[in-house]
């Protein structure tokens, strides 16, 4: 799973106690996402800010430390 460090979502600051709960946040995809660069639902390249869209194919992408800590 790729996750950009600039992607934000409702509840981002609340650390999930369970890995499954963390993963369900993305599986449900029911929360609004925004980019920390723009504070909008799109990134600096004017593309959608969402887990499935914010990946290493975009010039603004930087890997999130959450992936290494929580999903490995």
CHARMM internal coordinates of N, CA and C (Angstrom, degrees):
IC EDIT
DIST 1 N 1 CA 1.4464
DIST 1 CA 1 C 1.5194
ANGL 1 N 1 CA 1 C 109.13
DIST 1 C 2 N 1.3212
ANGL 1 CA 1 C 2 N 116.07
DIHE 1 N 1 CA 1 C 2 N 127.57
DIST 2 N 2 CA 1.4542
ANGL 1 C 2 N 2 CA 120.72
DIHE 1 CA 1 C 2 N 2 CA 173.68
DIST 2 CA 2 C 1.5274
ANGL 2 N 2 CA 2 C 107.54
DIHE 1 C 2 N 2 CA 2 C -95.49
DIST 2 C 3 N 1.3026
ANGL 2 CA 2 C 3 N 116.34
DIHE 2 N 2 CA 2 C 3 N 139.01
DIST 3 N 3 CA 1.4527
ANGL 2 C 3 N 3 CA 121.31
DIHE 2 CA 2 C 3 N 3 CA 179.11
DIST 3 CA 3 C 1.5192
ANGL 3 N 3 CA 3 C 107.43
DIHE 2 C 3 N 3 CA 3 C -143.96
DIST 3 C 4 N 1.3226
ANGL 3 CA 3 C 4 N 116.69
DIHE 3 N 3 CA 3 C 4 N 123.42
DIST 4 N 4 CA 1.4590
ANGL 3 C 4 N 4 CA 121.08
DIHE 3 CA 3 C 4 N 4 CA -177.81
DIST 4 CA 4 C 1.5253
ANGL 4 N 4 CA 4 C 109.92
DIHE 3 C 4 N 4 CA 4 C -80.46
DIST 4 C 5 N 1.3053
ANGL 4 CA 4 C 5 N 116.14
DIHE 4 N 4 CA 4 C 5 N 139.18
DIST 5 N 5 CA 1.4625
ANGL 4 C 5 N 5 CA 120.74
DIHE 4 CA 4 C 5 N 5 CA -179.70
DIST 5 CA 5 C 1.5207
ANGL 5 N 5 CA 5 C 112.27
DIHE 4 C 5 N 5 CA 5 C -67.28
DIST 5 C 6 N 1.3279
ANGL 5 CA 5 C 6 N 118.79
DIHE 5 N 5 CA 5 C 6 N -15.19
DIST 6 N 6 CA 1.4541
ANGL 5 C 6 N 6 CA 122.31
DIHE 5 CA 5 C 6 N 6 CA -178.40
DIST 6 CA 6 C 1.5282
ANGL 6 N 6 CA 6 C 112.80
DIHE 5 C 6 N 6 CA 6 C -95.19
DIST 6 C 7 N 1.3202
ANGL 6 CA 6 C 7 N 117.69
DIHE 6 N 6 CA 6 C 7 N -5.75
DIST 7 N 7 CA 1.4563
ANGL 6 C 7 N 7 CA 121.99
DIHE 6 CA 6 C 7 N 7 CA 178.58
DIST 7 CA 7 C 1.5268
ANGL 7 N 7 CA 7 C 109.56
DIHE 6 C 7 N 7 CA 7 C -76.95
DIST 7 C 8 N 1.3212
ANGL 7 CA 7 C 8 N 116.37
DIHE 7 N 7 CA 7 C 8 N 130.61
DIST 8 N 8 CA 1.4582
ANGL 7 C 8 N 8 CA 121.82
DIHE 7 CA 7 C 8 N 8 CA 178.51
DIST 8 CA 8 C 1.5141
ANGL 8 N 8 CA 8 C 109.26
DIHE 7 C 8 N 8 CA 8 C -126.24
DIST 8 C 9 N 1.3307
ANGL 8 CA 8 C 9 N 115.85
DIHE 8 N 8 CA 8 C 9 N 153.00
DIST 9 N 9 CA 1.4552
ANGL 8 C 9 N 9 CA 121.69
DIHE 8 CA 8 C 9 N 9 CA 178.85
DIST 9 CA 9 C 1.5078
ANGL 9 N 9 CA 9 C 108.17
DIHE 8 C 9 N 9 CA 9 C -150.83
DIST 9 C 10 N 1.3093
ANGL 9 CA 9 C 10 N 115.96
DIHE 9 N 9 CA 9 C 10 N 161.36
DIST 10 N 10 CA 1.4581
ANGL 9 C 10 N 10 CA 120.55
DIHE 9 CA 9 C 10 N 10 CA 178.28
DIST 10 CA 10 C 1.5207
ANGL 10 N 10 CA 10 C 108.75
DIHE 9 C 10 N 10 CA 10 C -58.80
DIST 10 C 11 N 1.2960
ANGL 10 CA 10 C 11 N 116.57
DIHE 10 N 10 CA 10 C 11 N 126.89
DIST 11 N 11 CA 1.4481
ANGL 10 C 11 N 11 CA 120.87
DIHE 10 CA 10 C 11 N 11 CA -178.42
DIST 11 CA 11 C 1.5180
ANGL 11 N 11 CA 11 C 113.37
DIHE 10 C 11 N 11 CA 11 C 91.22
DIST 11 C 12 N 1.3252
ANGL 11 CA 11 C 12 N 118.08
DIHE 11 N 11 CA 11 C 12 N 2.72
DIST 12 N 12 CA 1.4658
ANGL 11 C 12 N 12 CA 121.71
DIHE 11 CA 11 C 12 N 12 CA -178.49
DIST 12 CA 12 C 1.5269
ANGL 12 N 12 CA 12 C 111.52
DIHE 11 C 12 N 12 CA 12 C -56.35
DIST 12 C 13 N 1.3204
ANGL 12 CA 12 C 13 N 117.33
DIHE 12 N 12 CA 12 C 13 N -37.13
DIST 13 N 13 CA 1.4580
ANGL 12 C 13 N 13 CA 120.08
DIHE 12 CA 12 C 13 N 13 CA -175.89
DIST 13 CA 13 C 1.5276
ANGL 13 N 13 CA 13 C 113.39
DIHE 12 C 13 N 13 CA 13 C -78.65
DIST 13 C 14 N 1.3221
ANGL 13 CA 13 C 14 N 116.74
DIHE 13 N 13 CA 13 C 14 N -8.73
DIST 14 N 14 CA 1.4672
ANGL 13 C 14 N 14 CA 120.38
DIHE 13 CA 13 C 14 N 14 CA 178.26
DIST 14 CA 14 C 1.5202
ANGL 14 N 14 CA 14 C 108.92
DIHE 13 C 14 N 14 CA 14 C -94.18
DIST 14 C 15 N 1.2956
ANGL 14 CA 14 C 15 N 117.11
DIHE 14 N 14 CA 14 C 15 N 116.08
DIST 15 N 15 CA 1.4537
ANGL 14 C 15 N 15 CA 121.55
DIHE 14 CA 14 C 15 N 15 CA -179.34
DIST 15 CA 15 C 1.5230
ANGL 15 N 15 CA 15 C 110.03
DIHE 14 C 15 N 15 CA 15 C -77.24
DIST 15 C 16 N 1.2890
ANGL 15 CA 15 C 16 N 116.42
DIHE 15 N 15 CA 15 C 16 N 122.59
DIST 16 N 16 CA 1.4635
ANGL 15 C 16 N 16 CA 120.93
DIHE 15 CA 15 C 16 N 16 CA 179.02
DIST 16 CA 16 C 1.5252
ANGL 16 N 16 CA 16 C 109.55
DIHE 15 C 16 N 16 CA 16 C -72.25
DIST 16 C 17 N 1.2988
ANGL 16 CA 16 C 17 N 115.95
DIHE 16 N 16 CA 16 C 17 N 134.26
DIST 17 N 17 CA 1.4614
ANGL 16 C 17 N 17 CA 120.60
DIHE 16 CA 16 C 17 N 17 CA -179.92
DIST 17 CA 17 C 1.5222
ANGL 17 N 17 CA 17 C 110.99
DIHE 16 C 17 N 17 CA 17 C -72.58
DIST 17 C 18 N 1.2953
ANGL 17 CA 17 C 18 N 117.13
DIHE 17 N 17 CA 17 C 18 N -28.04
DIST 18 N 18 CA 1.4563
ANGL 17 C 18 N 18 CA 122.31
DIHE 17 CA 17 C 18 N 18 CA -176.92
DIST 18 CA 18 C 1.5262
ANGL 18 N 18 CA 18 C 110.49
DIHE 17 C 18 N 18 CA 18 C -114.91
DIST 18 C 19 N 1.3058
ANGL 18 CA 18 C 19 N 117.17
DIHE 18 N 18 CA 18 C 19 N 137.27
DIST 19 N 19 CA 1.4567
ANGL 18 C 19 N 19 CA 121.96
DIHE 18 CA 18 C 19 N 19 CA 176.76
DIST 19 CA 19 C 1.5286
ANGL 19 N 19 CA 19 C 110.83
DIHE 18 C 19 N 19 CA 19 C -58.16
DIST 19 C 20 N 1.3206
ANGL 19 CA 19 C 20 N 117.64
DIHE 19 N 19 CA 19 C 20 N -39.85
DIST 20 N 20 CA 1.4610
ANGL 19 C 20 N 20 CA 121.65
DIHE 19 CA 19 C 20 N 20 CA -179.09
DIST 20 CA 20 C 1.5289
ANGL 20 N 20 CA 20 C 110.74
DIHE 19 C 20 N 20 CA 20 C -61.23
DIST 20 C 21 N 1.3237
ANGL 20 CA 20 C 21 N 117.29
DIHE 20 N 20 CA 20 C 21 N -38.98
DIST 21 N 21 CA 1.4670
ANGL 20 C 21 N 21 CA 121.00
DIHE 20 CA 20 C 21 N 21 CA 178.89
DIST 21 CA 21 C 1.5266
ANGL 21 N 21 CA 21 C 110.45
DIHE 20 C 21 N 21 CA 21 C -65.48
DIST 21 C 22 N 1.3241
ANGL 21 CA 21 C 22 N 116.43
DIHE 21 N 21 CA 21 C 22 N -40.57
DIST 22 N 22 CA 1.4614
ANGL 21 C 22 N 22 CA 121.84
DIHE 21 CA 21 C 22 N 22 CA 177.71
DIST 22 CA 22 C 1.5283
ANGL 22 N 22 CA 22 C 110.36
DIHE 21 C 22 N 22 CA 22 C -61.42
DIST 22 C 23 N 1.3196
ANGL 22 CA 22 C 23 N 116.94
DIHE 22 N 22 CA 22 C 23 N -45.31
DIST 23 N 23 CA 1.4622
ANGL 22 C 23 N 23 CA 121.31
DIHE 22 CA 22 C 23 N 23 CA -178.98
DIST 23 CA 23 C 1.5291
ANGL 23 N 23 CA 23 C 111.99
DIHE 22 C 23 N 23 CA 23 C -68.29
DIST 23 C 24 N 1.3283
ANGL 23 CA 23 C 24 N 117.90
DIHE 23 N 23 CA 23 C 24 N -33.11
DIST 24 N 24 CA 1.4605
ANGL 23 C 24 N 24 CA 121.27
DIHE 23 CA 23 C 24 N 24 CA 179.01
DIST 24 CA 24 C 1.5232
ANGL 24 N 24 CA 24 C 112.02
DIHE 23 C 24 N 24 CA 24 C -65.03
DIST 24 C 25 N 1.3249
ANGL 24 CA 24 C 25 N 116.83
DIHE 24 N 24 CA 24 C 25 N -28.83
DIST 25 N 25 CA 1.4620
ANGL 24 C 25 N 25 CA 120.43
DIHE 24 CA 24 C 25 N 25 CA 176.15
DIST 25 CA 25 C 1.5213
ANGL 25 N 25 CA 25 C 110.03
DIHE 24 C 25 N 25 CA 25 C -53.46
DIST 25 C 26 N 1.3364
ANGL 25 CA 25 C 26 N 116.25
DIHE 25 N 25 CA 25 C 26 N -42.59
DIST 26 N 26 CA 1.4532
ANGL 25 C 26 N 26 CA 120.92
DIHE 25 CA 25 C 26 N 26 CA -178.60
DIST 26 CA 26 C 1.5222
ANGL 26 N 26 CA 26 C 112.21
DIHE 25 C 26 N 26 CA 26 C -82.66
DIST 26 C 27 N 1.2979
ANGL 26 CA 26 C 27 N 117.58
DIHE 26 N 26 CA 26 C 27 N -34.18
DIST 27 N 27 CA 1.4624
ANGL 26 C 27 N 27 CA 120.61
DIHE 26 CA 26 C 27 N 27 CA -179.28
DIST 27 CA 27 C 1.5247
ANGL 27 N 27 CA 27 C 111.02
DIHE 26 C 27 N 27 CA 27 C -65.24
DIST 27 C 28 N 1.3164
ANGL 27 CA 27 C 28 N 116.32
DIHE 27 N 27 CA 27 C 28 N -39.66
DIST 28 N 28 CA 1.4712
ANGL 27 C 28 N 28 CA 120.19
DIHE 27 CA 27 C 28 N 28 CA 179.48
DIST 28 CA 28 C 1.5173
ANGL 28 N 28 CA 28 C 111.08
DIHE 27 C 28 N 28 CA 28 C -71.08
DIST 28 C 29 N 1.3285
ANGL 28 CA 28 C 29 N 116.59
DIHE 28 N 28 CA 28 C 29 N -36.98
DIST 29 N 29 CA 1.4683
ANGL 28 C 29 N 29 CA 122.67
DIHE 28 CA 28 C 29 N 29 CA 179.71
DIST 29 CA 29 C 1.5251
ANGL 29 N 29 CA 29 C 111.16
DIHE 28 C 29 N 29 CA 29 C 50.44
DIST 29 C 30 N 1.3319
ANGL 29 CA 29 C 30 N 116.78
DIHE 29 N 29 CA 29 C 30 N 40.16
DIST 30 N 30 CA 1.4537
ANGL 29 C 30 N 30 CA 121.87
DIHE 29 CA 29 C 30 N 30 CA -176.83
DIST 30 CA 30 C 1.5229
ANGL 30 N 30 CA 30 C 112.52
DIHE 29 C 30 N 30 CA 30 C -107.94
DIST 30 C 31 N 1.3070
ANGL 30 CA 30 C 31 N 118.15
DIHE 30 N 30 CA 30 C 31 N 11.50
DIST 31 N 31 CA 1.4572
ANGL 30 C 31 N 31 CA 120.34
DIHE 30 CA 30 C 31 N 31 CA -179.15
DIST 31 CA 31 C 1.5226
ANGL 31 N 31 CA 31 C 109.36
DIHE 30 C 31 N 31 CA 31 C -114.74
DIST 31 C 32 N 1.3198
ANGL 31 CA 31 C 32 N 116.90
DIHE 31 N 31 CA 31 C 32 N 150.25
DIST 32 N 32 CA 1.4667
ANGL 31 C 32 N 32 CA 118.36
DIHE 31 CA 31 C 32 N 32 CA 177.16
DIST 32 CA 32 C 1.5221
ANGL 32 N 32 CA 32 C 110.50
DIHE 31 C 32 N 32 CA 32 C -73.45
DIST 32 C 33 N 1.3087
ANGL 32 CA 32 C 33 N 116.07
DIHE 32 N 32 CA 32 C 33 N 139.86
DIST 33 N 33 CA 1.4490
ANGL 32 C 33 N 33 CA 122.10
DIHE 32 CA 32 C 33 N 33 CA 177.98
DIST 33 CA 33 C 1.5186
ANGL 33 N 33 CA 33 C 109.55
DIHE 32 C 33 N 33 CA 33 C -109.92
DIST 33 C 34 N 1.3130
ANGL 33 CA 33 C 34 N 116.00
DIHE 33 N 33 CA 33 C 34 N 153.76
DIST 34 N 34 CA 1.4566
ANGL 33 C 34 N 34 CA 120.83
DIHE 33 CA 33 C 34 N 34 CA 174.37
DIST 34 CA 34 C 1.5254
ANGL 34 N 34 CA 34 C 108.54
DIHE 33 C 34 N 34 CA 34 C -145.67
DIST 34 C 35 N 1.3126
ANGL 34 CA 34 C 35 N 114.66
DIHE 34 N 34 CA 34 C 35 N 165.62
DIST 35 N 35 CA 1.4596
ANGL 34 C 35 N 35 CA 121.76
DIHE 34 CA 34 C 35 N 35 CA 179.12
DIST 35 CA 35 C 1.5237
ANGL 35 N 35 CA 35 C 108.77
DIHE 34 C 35 N 35 CA 35 C -104.28
DIST 35 C 36 N 1.3070
ANGL 35 CA 35 C 36 N 117.16
DIHE 35 N 35 CA 35 C 36 N 133.55
DIST 36 N 36 CA 1.4532
ANGL 35 C 36 N 36 CA 121.31
DIHE 35 CA 35 C 36 N 36 CA 179.87
DIST 36 CA 36 C 1.5293
ANGL 36 N 36 CA 36 C 111.70
DIHE 35 C 36 N 36 CA 36 C -66.21
DIST 36 C 37 N 1.3257
ANGL 36 CA 36 C 37 N 117.26
DIHE 36 N 36 CA 36 C 37 N -26.09
DIST 37 N 37 CA 1.4663
ANGL 36 C 37 N 37 CA 120.48
DIHE 36 CA 36 C 37 N 37 CA 177.51
DIST 37 CA 37 C 1.5312
ANGL 37 N 37 CA 37 C 111.42
DIHE 36 C 37 N 37 CA 37 C -66.57
DIST 37 C 38 N 1.3330
ANGL 37 CA 37 C 38 N 116.30
DIHE 37 N 37 CA 37 C 38 N -42.44
DIST 38 N 38 CA 1.4635
ANGL 37 C 38 N 38 CA 121.05
DIHE 37 CA 37 C 38 N 38 CA -172.58
DIST 38 CA 38 C 1.5253
ANGL 38 N 38 CA 38 C 114.21
DIHE 37 C 38 N 38 CA 38 C -108.62
DIST 38 C 39 N 1.3338
ANGL 38 CA 38 C 39 N 117.23
DIHE 38 N 38 CA 38 C 39 N -17.44
DIST 39 N 39 CA 1.4756
ANGL 38 C 39 N 39 CA 122.89
DIHE 38 CA 38 C 39 N 39 CA -173.57
DIST 39 CA 39 C 1.5363
ANGL 39 N 39 CA 39 C 110.82
DIHE 38 C 39 N 39 CA 39 C 57.53
DIST 39 C 40 N 1.3128
ANGL 39 CA 39 C 40 N 115.14
DIHE 39 N 39 CA 39 C 40 N 32.09
DIST 40 N 40 CA 1.4553
ANGL 39 C 40 N 40 CA 122.87
DIHE 39 CA 39 C 40 N 40 CA 179.85
DIST 40 CA 40 C 1.5393
ANGL 40 N 40 CA 40 C 108.43
DIHE 39 C 40 N 40 CA 40 C -134.43
DIST 40 C 41 N 1.3445
ANGL 40 CA 40 C 41 N 117.39
DIHE 40 N 40 CA 40 C 41 N 170.47
DIST 41 N 41 CA 1.4645
ANGL 40 C 41 N 41 CA 119.47
DIHE 40 CA 40 C 41 N 41 CA 178.78
DIST 41 CA 41 C 1.5316
ANGL 41 N 41 CA 41 C 113.38
DIHE 40 C 41 N 41 CA 41 C -76.80
DIST 41 C 42 N 1.3115
ANGL 41 CA 41 C 42 N 117.59
DIHE 41 N 41 CA 41 C 42 N 16.76
DIST 42 N 42 CA 1.4638
ANGL 41 C 42 N 42 CA 122.48
DIHE 41 CA 41 C 42 N 42 CA 175.53
DIST 42 CA 42 C 1.5244
ANGL 42 N 42 CA 42 C 108.41
DIHE 41 C 42 N 42 CA 42 C -137.08
DIST 42 C 43 N 1.3105
ANGL 42 CA 42 C 43 N 114.76
DIHE 42 N 42 CA 42 C 43 N 156.97
DIST 43 N 43 CA 1.4548
ANGL 42 C 43 N 43 CA 120.99
DIHE 42 CA 42 C 43 N 43 CA -179.41
DIST 43 CA 43 C 1.5171
ANGL 43 N 43 CA 43 C 112.16
DIHE 42 C 43 N 43 CA 43 C -88.88
DIST 43 C 44 N 1.3404
ANGL 43 CA 43 C 44 N 117.61
DIHE 43 N 43 CA 43 C 44 N -178.11
DIST 44 N 44 CA 1.4549
ANGL 43 C 44 N 44 CA 121.54
DIHE 43 CA 43 C 44 N 44 CA 179.77
DIST 44 CA 44 C 1.5305
ANGL 44 N 44 CA 44 C 113.26
DIHE 43 C 44 N 44 CA 44 C -64.21
DIST 44 C 45 N 1.3192
ANGL 44 CA 44 C 45 N 116.98
DIHE 44 N 44 CA 44 C 45 N -16.22
DIST 45 N 45 CA 1.4700
ANGL 44 C 45 N 45 CA 120.94
DIHE 44 CA 44 C 45 N 45 CA 176.91
DIST 45 CA 45 C 1.5306
ANGL 45 N 45 CA 45 C 111.75
DIHE 44 C 45 N 45 CA 45 C -93.91
DIST 45 C 46 N 1.3452
ANGL 45 CA 45 C 46 N 116.72
DIHE 45 N 45 CA 45 C 46 N 11.18
DIST 46 N 46 CA 1.4721
ANGL 45 C 46 N 46 CA 124.29
DIHE 45 CA 45 C 46 N 46 CA 179.34
DIST 46 CA 46 C 1.5274
ANGL 46 N 46 CA 46 C 114.01
DIHE 45 C 46 N 46 CA 46 C 65.84
DIST 46 C 47 N 1.3170
ANGL 46 CA 46 C 47 N 117.39
DIHE 46 N 46 CA 46 C 47 N 17.42
DIST 47 N 47 CA 1.4639
ANGL 46 C 47 N 47 CA 121.63
DIHE 46 CA 46 C 47 N 47 CA 175.80
DIST 47 CA 47 C 1.5308
ANGL 47 N 47 CA 47 C 109.54
DIHE 46 C 47 N 47 CA 47 C -99.16
DIST 47 C 48 N 1.3178
ANGL 47 CA 47 C 48 N 116.21
DIHE 47 N 47 CA 47 C 48 N 159.56
DIST 48 N 48 CA 1.4584
ANGL 47 C 48 N 48 CA 123.70
DIHE 47 CA 47 C 48 N 48 CA -178.09
DIST 48 CA 48 C 1.5249
ANGL 48 N 48 CA 48 C 112.56
DIHE 47 C 48 N 48 CA 48 C -55.78
DIST 48 C 49 N 1.3249
ANGL 48 CA 48 C 49 N 116.28
DIHE 48 N 48 CA 48 C 49 N 138.69
DIST 49 N 49 CA 1.4661
ANGL 48 C 49 N 49 CA 122.14
DIHE 48 CA 48 C 49 N 49 CA 171.69
DIST 49 CA 49 C 1.5222
ANGL 49 N 49 CA 49 C 108.12
DIHE 48 C 49 N 49 CA 49 C -96.46
DIST 49 C 50 N 1.3160
ANGL 49 CA 49 C 50 N 116.46
DIHE 49 N 49 CA 49 C 50 N 107.36
DIST 50 N 50 CA 1.4618
ANGL 49 C 50 N 50 CA 123.29
DIHE 49 CA 49 C 50 N 50 CA -179.95
DIST 50 CA 50 C 1.5214
ANGL 50 N 50 CA 50 C 107.71
DIHE 49 C 50 N 50 CA 50 C -160.63
DIST 50 C 51 N 1.3315
ANGL 50 CA 50 C 51 N 118.23
DIHE 50 N 50 CA 50 C 51 N 154.49
DIST 51 N 51 CA 1.4657
ANGL 50 C 51 N 51 CA 119.99
DIHE 50 CA 50 C 51 N 51 CA -177.45
DIST 51 CA 51 C 1.5242
ANGL 51 N 51 CA 51 C 113.87
DIHE 50 C 51 N 51 CA 51 C -54.79
DIST 51 C 52 N 1.3322
ANGL 51 CA 51 C 52 N 116.87
DIHE 51 N 51 CA 51 C 52 N -39.05
DIST 52 N 52 CA 1.4651
ANGL 51 C 52 N 52 CA 119.17
DIHE 51 CA 51 C 52 N 52 CA -177.90
DIST 52 CA 52 C 1.5265
ANGL 52 N 52 CA 52 C 112.53
DIHE 51 C 52 N 52 CA 52 C -76.66
DIST 52 C 53 N 1.3313
ANGL 52 CA 52 C 53 N 117.33
DIHE 52 N 52 CA 52 C 53 N -14.54
DIST 53 N 53 CA 1.4617
ANGL 52 C 53 N 53 CA 120.71
DIHE 52 CA 52 C 53 N 53 CA -177.47
DIST 53 CA 53 C 1.5313
ANGL 53 N 53 CA 53 C 113.30
DIHE 52 C 53 N 53 CA 53 C -104.69
DIST 53 C 54 N 1.3069
ANGL 53 CA 53 C 54 N 117.57
DIHE 53 N 53 CA 53 C 54 N -24.57
DIST 54 N 54 CA 1.4692
ANGL 53 C 54 N 54 CA 121.60
DIHE 53 CA 53 C 54 N 54 CA -176.42
DIST 54 CA 54 C 1.5253
ANGL 54 N 54 CA 54 C 109.34
DIHE 53 C 54 N 54 CA 54 C -91.10
DIST 54 C 55 N 1.3378
ANGL 54 CA 54 C 55 N 114.96
DIHE 54 N 54 CA 54 C 55 N 87.67
DIST 55 N 55 CA 1.4602
ANGL 54 C 55 N 55 CA 120.26
DIHE 54 CA 54 C 55 N 55 CA -176.92
DIST 55 CA 55 C 1.5239
ANGL 55 N 55 CA 55 C 109.98
DIHE 54 C 55 N 55 CA 55 C -136.46
DIST 55 C 56 N 1.3133
ANGL 55 CA 55 C 56 N 116.33
DIHE 55 N 55 CA 55 C 56 N -176.49
DIST 56 N 56 CA 1.4669
ANGL 55 C 56 N 56 CA 120.65
DIHE 55 CA 55 C 56 N 56 CA -172.86
DIST 56 CA 56 C 1.5301
ANGL 56 N 56 CA 56 C 114.08
DIHE 55 C 56 N 56 CA 56 C -71.54
DIST 56 C 57 N 1.3180
ANGL 56 CA 56 C 57 N 118.07
DIHE 56 N 56 CA 56 C 57 N 1.20
DIST 57 N 57 CA 1.4652
ANGL 56 C 57 N 57 CA 119.56
DIHE 56 CA 56 C 57 N 57 CA 174.94
DIST 57 CA 57 C 1.5314
ANGL 57 N 57 CA 57 C 111.69
DIHE 56 C 57 N 57 CA 57 C -82.28
DIST 57 C 58 N 1.3177
ANGL 57 CA 57 C 58 N 116.65
DIHE 57 N 57 CA 57 C 58 N -8.69
DIST 58 N 58 CA 1.4653
ANGL 57 C 58 N 58 CA 121.25
DIHE 57 CA 57 C 58 N 58 CA -179.06
DIST 58 CA 58 C 1.5303
ANGL 58 N 58 CA 58 C 110.44
DIHE 57 C 58 N 58 CA 58 C -100.48
DIST 58 C 59 N 1.3243
ANGL 58 CA 58 C 59 N 117.18
DIHE 58 N 58 CA 58 C 59 N 143.38
DIST 59 N 59 CA 1.4664
ANGL 58 C 59 N 59 CA 119.71
DIHE 58 CA 58 C 59 N 59 CA -177.28
DIST 59 CA 59 C 1.5309
ANGL 59 N 59 CA 59 C 114.13
DIHE 58 C 59 N 59 CA 59 C -67.13
DIST 59 C 60 N 1.3242
ANGL 59 CA 59 C 60 N 117.99
DIHE 59 N 59 CA 59 C 60 N -22.49
DIST 60 N 60 CA 1.4629
ANGL 59 C 60 N 60 CA 122.11
DIHE 59 CA 59 C 60 N 60 CA -177.84
DIST 60 CA 60 C 1.5313
ANGL 60 N 60 CA 60 C 112.79
DIHE 59 C 60 N 60 CA 60 C -88.81
DIST 60 C 61 N 1.3156
ANGL 60 CA 60 C 61 N 118.27
DIHE 60 N 60 CA 60 C 61 N -5.95
DIST 61 N 61 CA 1.4696
ANGL 60 C 61 N 61 CA 122.86
DIHE 60 CA 60 C 61 N 61 CA -175.10
DIST 61 CA 61 C 1.5217
ANGL 61 N 61 CA 61 C 112.13
DIHE 60 C 61 N 61 CA 61 C -66.03
DIST 61 C 62 N 1.3303
ANGL 61 CA 61 C 62 N 115.11
DIHE 61 N 61 CA 61 C 62 N 134.17
DIST 62 N 62 CA 1.4603
ANGL 61 C 62 N 62 CA 123.11
DIHE 61 CA 61 C 62 N 62 CA 168.86
DIST 62 CA 62 C 1.5237
ANGL 62 N 62 CA 62 C 106.22
DIHE 61 C 62 N 62 CA 62 C -136.54
DIST 62 C 63 N 1.3255
ANGL 62 CA 62 C 63 N 117.62
DIHE 62 N 62 CA 62 C 63 N 129.84
DIST 63 N 63 CA 1.4670
ANGL 62 C 63 N 63 CA 119.60
DIHE 62 CA 62 C 63 N 63 CA -177.36
DIST 63 CA 63 C 1.5273
ANGL 63 N 63 CA 63 C 112.36
DIHE 62 C 63 N 63 CA 63 C -61.20
DIST 63 C 64 N 1.2967
ANGL 63 CA 63 C 64 N 114.96
DIHE 63 N 63 CA 63 C 64 N 140.62
DIST 64 N 64 CA 1.4606
ANGL 63 C 64 N 64 CA 120.88
DIHE 63 CA 63 C 64 N 64 CA 178.80
DIST 64 CA 64 C 1.5219
ANGL 64 N 64 CA 64 C 110.71
DIHE 63 C 64 N 64 CA 64 C -82.63
DIST 64 C 65 N 1.3296
ANGL 64 CA 64 C 65 N 117.49
DIHE 64 N 64 CA 64 C 65 N 140.66
DIST 65 N 65 CA 1.4622
ANGL 64 C 65 N 65 CA 119.71
DIHE 64 CA 64 C 65 N 65 CA 174.26
DIST 65 CA 65 C 1.5238
ANGL 65 N 65 CA 65 C 112.29
DIHE 64 C 65 N 65 CA 65 C -67.85
DIST 65 C 66 N 1.3386
ANGL 65 CA 65 C 66 N 117.80
DIHE 65 N 65 CA 65 C 66 N -17.74
DIST 66 N 66 CA 1.4661
ANGL 65 C 66 N 66 CA 120.77
DIHE 65 CA 65 C 66 N 66 CA 178.15
DIST 66 CA 66 C 1.5204
ANGL 66 N 66 CA 66 C 112.28
DIHE 65 C 66 N 66 CA 66 C -60.97
DIST 66 C 67 N 1.3220
ANGL 66 CA 66 C 67 N 116.75
DIHE 66 N 66 CA 66 C 67 N -35.13
DIST 67 N 67 CA 1.4591
ANGL 66 C 67 N 67 CA 119.98
DIHE 66 CA 66 C 67 N 67 CA -178.81
DIST 67 CA 67 C 1.5148
ANGL 67 N 67 CA 67 C 110.49
DIHE 66 C 67 N 67 CA 67 C -64.06
DIST 67 C 68 N 1.3109
ANGL 67 CA 67 C 68 N 117.24
DIHE 67 N 67 CA 67 C 68 N -46.36
DIST 68 N 68 CA 1.4692
ANGL 67 C 68 N 68 CA 120.80
DIHE 67 CA 67 C 68 N 68 CA -179.51
DIST 68 CA 68 C 1.5206
ANGL 68 N 68 CA 68 C 111.67
DIHE 67 C 68 N 68 CA 68 C -66.66
DIST 68 C 69 N 1.3230
ANGL 68 CA 68 C 69 N 116.65
DIHE 68 N 68 CA 68 C 69 N -36.36
DIST 69 N 69 CA 1.4610
ANGL 68 C 69 N 69 CA 120.09
DIHE 68 CA 68 C 69 N 69 CA -176.48
DIST 69 CA 69 C 1.5197
ANGL 69 N 69 CA 69 C 112.85
DIHE 68 C 69 N 69 CA 69 C -80.14
DIST 69 C 70 N 1.3242
ANGL 69 CA 69 C 70 N 117.03
DIHE 69 N 69 CA 69 C 70 N -38.04
DIST 70 N 70 CA 1.4516
ANGL 69 C 70 N 70 CA 119.76
DIHE 69 CA 69 C 70 N 70 CA -169.08
DIST 70 CA 70 C 1.5100
ANGL 70 N 70 CA 70 C 114.89
DIHE 69 C 70 N 70 CA 70 C -104.87
DIST 70 C 71 N 1.3253
ANGL 70 CA 70 C 71 N 118.09
DIHE 70 N 70 CA 70 C 71 N -27.58
DIST 71 N 71 CA 1.4502
ANGL 70 C 71 N 71 CA 118.77
DIHE 70 CA 70 C 71 N 71 CA -170.77
DIST 71 CA 71 C 1.5206
ANGL 71 N 71 CA 71 C 113.61
DIHE 70 C 71 N 71 CA 71 C -112.51
DIST 71 C 72 N 1.3156
ANGL 71 CA 71 C 72 N 117.88
DIHE 71 N 71 CA 71 C 72 N 7.39
DIST 72 N 72 CA 1.4579
ANGL 71 C 72 N 72 CA 118.51
DIHE 71 CA 71 C 72 N 72 CA 179.90
DIST 72 CA 72 C 1.5135
ANGL 72 N 72 CA 72 C 110.70
DIHE 71 C 72 N 72 CA 72 C -95.67
END
COOR INIT
IC SEED 1 N 1 CA 1 C
IC BUILD
